[in-house]
Amino acid sequence: MSERDHAELPMSFVTLASEGGPHEDSSYLAGWQMGALNALLALDRDHLHVHEQMVYAASREQAELIAVTQGYAVEFTDSEDPAWLSASFTRQAR
């Protein structure tokens, strides 16, 4: 797990292996990120028309699935760090 990954955390995750916990860092953080993305797009679909955030490059397919499921199109742009992508989610007309 990189220092950047830790810098991106919204809070301390004490159950990560790097913190002495039982959960493998990358998988746990990817799951947290995709769960948070799904919740954000699902709960604010009437008000959120464009949302931009960095996502783990390894989670690209999952982010695409979440976008489609929640009624968004998504475009990805490479970042300076190959482990990350910039994602732009745009709400599609109903």
Stockholm file with secondary structure:
# STOCKHOLM 1.0

chainA/1-94         MSERDHAELPMSFVTLASEGGPHEDSSYLAGWQMGALNALLALDRDHLHVHEQMVYAASREQAELIAVTQGYAVEFTDSEDPAWLSASFTRQAR
#=GR chainA/1-94 SS CCHHHHHTCSSCCTTBGGGTSSBCHHHHHHHHHHHHHHHHHHHTTTTCSEEEEEEEGGGHHHHHHHHHHTTEEEEEEECSSTTEEEEEEEECCC
#=GC SS_cons        CCHHHHHTCSSCCTTBGGGTSSBCHHHHHHHHHHHHHHHHHHHTTTTCSEEEEEEEGGGHHHHHHHHHHTTEEEEEEECSSTTEEEEEEEECCC
//
